[in-house]
Amino acid sequence: MTQPSSFSVPASRRAVVVGGGPAGLMAAETLSQQGIQVDLYDAMPSVGRKFLLAGKGGMNLTHSEPMDRFMTRYGKAADNLHAALAAFDNQALRDWAQGLGVATFIGSSGRVFPTDMKAAPLLRAWLHRLREQGVRFHMRHRWLGWDAQGHCRFVHGDAEIQVAADVLILALGGGSWARLGSDGSWMPLLAQQGVALSPLLPSNCGFERPWTPFFQEKFAGQPLLTVAARVQRSEPEGEQNSEQPMRQGQFVITASGVEGSLIYALSAALRDQILTQGSAVLELDLLPDKSAERVLHELQSGRGARSLSSFLQTRLGLDKLKIALLYELLSKAQLADTNALAQAIKQLPLPLLATRPLDEAISSAGGVRFSAIDECGMLTARAAVFCAGEMLDWEAPTGGYLLTACFATGKQAALAALDCLNSAK
Ligand SMILES: Cc1cc2nc3c(=O)[nH]c(=O)nc-3n(C[C@H](O)[C@H](O)[C@H](O)COP(=O)(O)OP(=O)(O)OC[C@H]3O[C@@H](n4cnc5c(N)ncnc54)[C@H](O)[C@@H]3O)c2cc1C
């Protein structure tokens, strides 16, 4: 895949894309379709490594929900991403995959997957098409910023090379899973240029809480199925945490805390609360299909000679892990008090102390702030430089929203770069 790089390549309507994830590849495709010579550089020996990893557990390309609901998944960045996602939405992404010979289907949750659930065939077909379109790939080239002449600096083996470009698209990814290439080392390079950045933080991540040795040994790795949860807000004394709805799902107990889809969905709020208050409390409903009144009524029916565990299991249908969690988190007095126990089953507070490290997260929040980008889509601090993908300051839950925004912003950055090239003609 690597092609020899010359020293100081001259520029003539030439675009350089740095980063060969979905955002960078989409930018390269969009520009090369318009006849622009594209050279794509990546620090790793091959492109799309995180994309391939995303395909391992079933490649969730996008989500099928209506776009007005889809947009809400980007929280406070929704307005900033609106134009990109309106121009390349969930259906456009499915059509694009179909164009590469990869059919997709909508799963029961509304998530969209390739029919074979894999990323590799899609990436293979895509790279083939990109090469046919004339995109040149330069692997093992780490971008180091710019030299005094404004050329891009790359290190390749022991050599440093300079590359001139009319437009530069940076699609360097976020800060998680550094071994796949996106290590966030571009942050200081852009900070030096005066680009406004938000710190990279874990998103869609696990959280830490110390379990007792018994609980950890017996239950780490086990899934907590059919629960609901919300982040307990620190309301003034006496006020209820009522306005936030509980979200149903499942998660996994880990040796150091919790992780999994339900936790990821709440991770931004949990993380932000830990950042501001030092800890956060996840409130769990262990029996989301039973009302609080029903749970209290069942508990009041009396357990006779049965042990509490066996009573909770047979009368309420709580499984071993849920019962163990009650024993782990409640005092003896709370377990013995029917009202307190009923309340805990429906609203069990699980304190969390820290996020797991950024490198383990599915994605990262933070990066290049939208305020650092002008109305033409260019960095205000550096002319003819555009950014795309996860390195921009947005976050979203899992469900295909991450990849969709990466593809869409890759396309948007390329179209902005094209305008820039055309206006310079
Ligand atoms: C385990 C896991 C599962 C996931 N599953 C899904 C999923 O099912 N659905 C979904 O929507 N999202 C999923 N994601 C998230 C998704 O994969 C990422 O959001 C997406 O890959 C980001 O795309 P990107 O192009 O912005 O960056 P990346 O894919 O991270 O690519 C960035 C590229 O830039 C290169 N690079 C970085 N710095 C330099 C440098 N200085 N010089 C040269 N090159 C550099 C890197 O080598 C890399 O190739 C998953 C992520 C993980 C970790």
The ligand as an SDF file (V2000), in Angstrom:
LIG
                    3D

 53 58  0  0  0  0  0  0  0  0999 V2000
  -14.2350   -1.0970   19.9200 C   0  0  0  0  0  0  0  0  0  0  0  0
  -14.8950   -0.0250   19.0910 C   0  0  0  0  0  0  0  0  0  0  0  0
  -16.1040   -0.3060   18.4550 C   0  0  0  0  0  0  0  0  0  0  0  0
  -16.7550    0.6900   17.7210 C   0  0  0  0  0  0  0  0  0  0  0  0
  -17.9390    0.3930   17.1110 N   0  0  0  0  0  0  0  0  0  0  0  0
  -18.6010    1.3540   16.4190 C   0  0  0  0  0  0  0  0  0  0  0  0
  -19.8270    1.0530   15.7630 C   0  0  0  0  0  0  0  0  0  0  0  0
  -20.2720   -0.1060   15.7140 O   0  0  0  0  0  0  0  0  0  0  0  0
  -20.4950    2.0800   15.1600 N   0  0  0  0  0  0  0  0  0  0  0  0
  -20.0070    3.3690   15.1640 C   0  0  0  0  0  0  0  0  0  0  0  0
  -20.6630    4.2580   14.6380 O   0  0  0  0  0  0  0  0  0  0  0  0
  -18.8030    3.6530   15.7000 N   0  0  0  0  0  0  0  0  0  0  0  0
  -18.0920    2.6790   16.3310 C   0  0  0  0  0  0  0  0  0  0  0  0
  -16.8750    2.9650   16.8950 N   0  0  0  0  0  0  0  0  0  0  0  0
  -16.3200    4.3370   16.7460 C   0  0  0  0  0  0  0  0  0  0  0  0
  -15.7180    4.5690   15.3420 C   0  0  0  0  0  0  0  0  0  0  0  0
  -14.9190    3.4680   14.9790 O   0  0  0  0  0  0  0  0  0  0  0  0
  -14.8870    5.8630   15.3660 C   0  0  0  0  0  0  0  0  0  0  0  0
  -15.6990    6.9170   15.8190 O   0  0  0  0  0  0  0  0  0  0  0  0
  -14.3470    6.2040   13.9740 C   0  0  0  0  0  0  0  0  0  0  0  0
  -13.4600    5.1970   13.5200 O   0  0  0  0  0  0  0  0  0  0  0  0
  -13.6040    7.5320   13.9760 C   0  0  0  0  0  0  0  0  0  0  0  0
  -13.2570    7.8100   12.6470 O   0  0  0  0  0  0  0  0  0  0  0  0
  -12.1510    8.8990   12.2780 P   0  0  0  0  0  0  0  0  0  0  0  0
  -11.9340    8.7660   10.8120 O   0  0  0  0  0  0  0  0  0  0  0  0
  -12.5290   10.2100   12.8230 O   0  0  0  0  0  0  0  0  0  0  0  0
  -10.8510    8.4420   13.0880 O   0  0  0  0  0  0  0  0  0  0  0  0
  -10.0710    7.0470   13.1420 P   0  0  0  0  0  0  0  0  0  0  0  0
  -10.8880    5.9390   12.6010 O   0  0  0  0  0  0  0  0  0  0  0  0
   -9.5660    6.9380   14.5270 O   0  0  0  0  0  0  0  0  0  0  0  0
   -8.8620    7.2790   12.1400 O   0  0  0  0  0  0  0  0  0  0  0  0
   -7.8630    8.2470   12.4060 C   0  0  0  0  0  0  0  0  0  0  0  0
   -6.6430    7.9020   11.5810 C   0  0  0  0  0  0  0  0  0  0  0  0
   -5.6850    8.9500   11.7380 O   0  0  0  0  0  0  0  0  0  0  0  0
   -4.3880    8.3780   11.8480 C   0  0  0  0  0  0  0  0  0  0  0  0
   -3.5310    9.3200   12.5830 N   0  0  0  0  0  0  0  0  0  0  0  0
   -3.7060    9.8090   13.8250 C   0  0  0  0  0  0  0  0  0  0  0  0
   -2.7200   10.6600   14.1460 N   0  0  0  0  0  0  0  0  0  0  0  0
   -1.8940   10.7170   13.0710 C   0  0  0  0  0  0  0  0  0  0  0  0
   -0.7030   11.4560   12.7670 C   0  0  0  0  0  0  0  0  0  0  0  0
   -0.1410   12.3120   13.6310 N   0  0  0  0  0  0  0  0  0  0  0  0
   -0.1180   11.2730   11.5460 N   0  0  0  0  0  0  0  0  0  0  0  0
   -0.6900   10.4260   10.6290 C   0  0  0  0  0  0  0  0  0  0  0  0
   -1.7920    9.7170   10.8620 N   0  0  0  0  0  0  0  0  0  0  0  0
   -2.4050    9.8620   12.0750 C   0  0  0  0  0  0  0  0  0  0  0  0
   -4.6160    7.0790   12.5810 C   0  0  0  0  0  0  0  0  0  0  0  0
   -3.5700    6.1520   12.3490 O   0  0  0  0  0  0  0  0  0  0  0  0
   -5.9490    6.6180   12.0190 C   0  0  0  0  0  0  0  0  0  0  0  0
   -5.7960    5.7500   10.9080 O   0  0  0  0  0  0  0  0  0  0  0  0
  -16.1840    1.9890   17.6080 C   0  0  0  0  0  0  0  0  0  0  0  0
  -14.9440    2.2500   18.2160 C   0  0  0  0  0  0  0  0  0  0  0  0
  -14.3030    1.2620   18.9510 C   0  0  0  0  0  0  0  0  0  0  0  0
  -12.9900    1.5830   19.5960 C   0  0  0  0  0  0  0  0  0  0  0  0
  1  2  1  0
  2  3  1  0
  2 52  2  0
  3  4  2  0
  4  5  1  0
  4 50  1  0
  5  6  2  0
  6  7  1  0
  6 13  1  0
  7  8  2  0
  7  9  1  0
  9 10  1  0
 10 11  2  0
 10 12  1  0
 12 13  2  0
 13 14  1  0
 14 15  1  0
 14 50  1  0
 15 16  1  0
 16 17  1  0
 16 18  1  0
 18 19  1  0
 18 20  1  0
 20 21  1  0
 20 22  1  0
 22 23  1  0
 23 24  1  0
 24 25  2  0
 24 26  1  0
 24 27  1  0
 27 28  1  0
 28 29  2  0
 28 30  1  0
 28 31  1  0
 31 32  1  0
 32 33  1  0
 33 34  1  0
 33 48  1  0
 34 35  1  0
 35 36  1  0
 35 46  1  0
 36 37  1  0
 36 45  1  0
 37 38  2  0
 38 39  1  0
 39 40  1  0
 39 45  2  0
 40 41  1  0
 40 42  2  0
 42 43  1  0
 43 44  2  0
 44 45  1  0
 46 47  1  0
 46 48  1  0
 48 49  1  0
 50 51  2  0
 51 52  1  0
 52 53  1  0
M  END
$$$$
